[in-house]
Every structure is written in structure tokens, then in C-alpha cells.
């Protein structure tokens, strides 16, 4: 591996997975990694791909069809409905892309079959930020549900998480990112360096926070901790007292007219920022990209307290078997092979296997998106639209800098029911 990928290569040693001749024989058999291209052209197989709209791309589905012959049929639902479908209708999809923080609710249902690491060609190349909670050998923040805490099971149909790496993987990562606040620098016209700015009266009536309780409250916790209002033991697993203090701060700000809106949909967040109705708000990287594609200045602002991170991945329902199961593994292997990863990197996400994504990107693209270097040429989005002009630098800098500054991860708390109750009180206040 060259210097460009130093520190971001994956970390599951295949030696720790291929134990014994029986396992090795399974890896080398016909159900192991299959090849490309278009192996299903004569006998098309359709995979029902369940996820939110954010994780779905017609371009990726079309490329997968071209290369593997597998038809991808997107089943689009909300974040909450992904969880409901998995628990109540595990036979209504063939592949799911869901967030790691949901696994504490999903795995006990018994409706997943863990992914067999022996059948994943690049399992030892998966990013260590996900598999180990490390960047370049250094631990990163793991408050909340850091993926490495919930990535492995002791057995394929197990209902408990393993304490260390095993050959049974809950989710194979698809995308992940380090989230922060989005701002309109042209309207703010001064440096923004802290999460505390979200509640700065200077921006009264011009701010917004994400109205997905389990995520929005963590953005609020980043704000409160920055203000010194609350000191949390674990922002991703608050006590009732910490929840009460957090919500009290939000209600006080709401009654003072601080918030313009509470968004729960990707497009809402884009429209709020593009219109100038908000100048600082909770935001996702692709939404910032969408605003920029309209020719409007928008920054995914690095903040001194760090980032709130998230990760999603592919899971398999317990009902999947036979040719569809083989096709699901084949699609996963293709997804990790580079083309899809490069496509996602160009959206501002991070790919699960950075080494293959790099091979599918131009050197100047990789330097901009992953190394934090000034763009040698204009940077185009996945759709070919102009994102950044030559000379621009990515918000937050390099992969190692951004992911190395993660403070916490999306999570479901032990006091989740109480938290949602209190969050709803805030929204209704």
C-alpha cells in the first residue's frame, strides 16, 4: 500500500478468521467470493434493497446490474421504518442498509443472519475506524454506539454481541461519516468554531436542529457540552438527569425563538439552507453538497469539540437462502470492489474499503476528498455537476483529520423511551 492510504487500511486479519481446514475449505468452495462480470445475465436475480432514500442511488444499482447482472430493487422507507420492517417483516427484503446504532434493537429480534466473513473478499481491508475504532493506530472517540462495539456476533444466528472480532459480522459497512453543523458563510460573515454557536442569540430565528430524536439529542449534547451547561458521562447513553438538562436547554431556546425549523428530511435541510431561512443548522454532508450544486455557498463546518459520527452497513435477513443469498454476497463483494466506494466518496461520504475506492478515483480527486489537499482541478459531484473549483480544500481536511476528531457516534440509549418522550415535549413546547 502506498503512502496515500497509510493509516486508513482495514484491520480484520484473515488469519484470525480462517481457522481450521473446514473453514478454509468453505472459503475456497463455490459459495465463497464469486466473480464478475454479469454472472447472472442469463438468469436474472432481483434483490430487494431496504433502506432510507439517503443510502440509495440509481447509478449504483445500474452499475451493479451492468457488472454482475443482479437487479437491485430499492425499497425506500424512513429510518424508523427500516427498523420496524426488520423486526416485523424480515421476509419483505433481501438486503438491508441500516445504521449500526440500530443493532441494539435489531439483533435481539433474531431476524438477522450474521454475514460470514469467509465470503467477503475484502474483509481484511475494511476501515479500522469501523472495525477497531482506530485511525492510523490511534483510538478515536467511541461514546455512543461505536460500530466496533456491535460489529461481531459469537455465532451466525446469535442474539448477543461478541466482545472481540469473530467470523460473524452484523453489518458490512457501506458508508460512514463525521457529521457537524452546516453554515452559510456568506450570510454569517465571521468564523464559526464551536457547536455552541447553534444556540447563539445572534442567530435567533435562523437555526435548525435535526428532528430525529436519537440523533438530534446528540447534536444538542454537543452544543450543551460546548456551552458548559451539561457534562455528560456518555453523550450516546445519557442518564435521565442528563436528558432532562439537555431538553430544558432546548425548550428555553425554542421559547426564545432561536429555531426557524426542525427538519427530519434530507430535502428539508437543503431547502432551509439554500433559501437562507437558516444560516446554521444540523446537517449531513450530502445535503451540503446539494446546496453547493445550486451555486450557493455552504460549509460543513469543522468545530473544535469534534464530530458526531455515524455508520451504516449491509445486513442479511434470517429468511434469505439459496441463489438469493449467494447473489447478496456477490453484490456486497462488488460494492466493496471500488466503483461504488468512489461514487460515495464523491458525495462526501467515506467508503468501507478505501484502497479499492482510491483505485477508482483520479489522483486529484483522491487528494482532495481523502488527503485534504487543494484541488488540482475542478471537483465534480457524482452527477458531473461542479462542486468545488480548482484550489479549494475540503471542509475539515483529510480523512485522518476528520475521522480522528470523532467525539461520539449515533446511538440508542438505555433510556431511549424516556428520551423520546422528553424530545417530543421539546418539539411540542
Buried (B, 14 or more C-beta within 10 A) or exposed (E): EEEBBEBBBBBBEBEEBBEEEEBEEBBEEEEBBBEEEEBBEEEEBEBBBBBBEBBBBEEBBEBBBEBBBBBBEBBBBEBBEBBEBBBEEBEBBBBBBBBBBBBBEBBEBEBBBBBBBBBBBBBBBBBBBBBBBBBBEEEBBBBBBBBBBBBBBBEBEBEEBBEEBBBBBBBBBBBBBBBBBBBBBEBBEEEBEBBBBBBBEEBBBBBBBBBBBBBBBBBBBBBBBBBEBBEBEBBBBBBEEBBBBBBBBBBEBBEEEBBBBBBBBBEBBBBBBBEEBBBBBBBBBBBBBBBBBEEBEBBBBBBEBBBBBBBBBBBBBBBBEEEBBBBBBBBBBBBBBBBBBBBBBBBBBBBBBBBBBBBBBEEBBBBBBBBBBEBBEEBBBBEEEEBBEEEEEBBBBBBBBBBBBBBBBBBBBBBBEBBBEBBEEBBEE
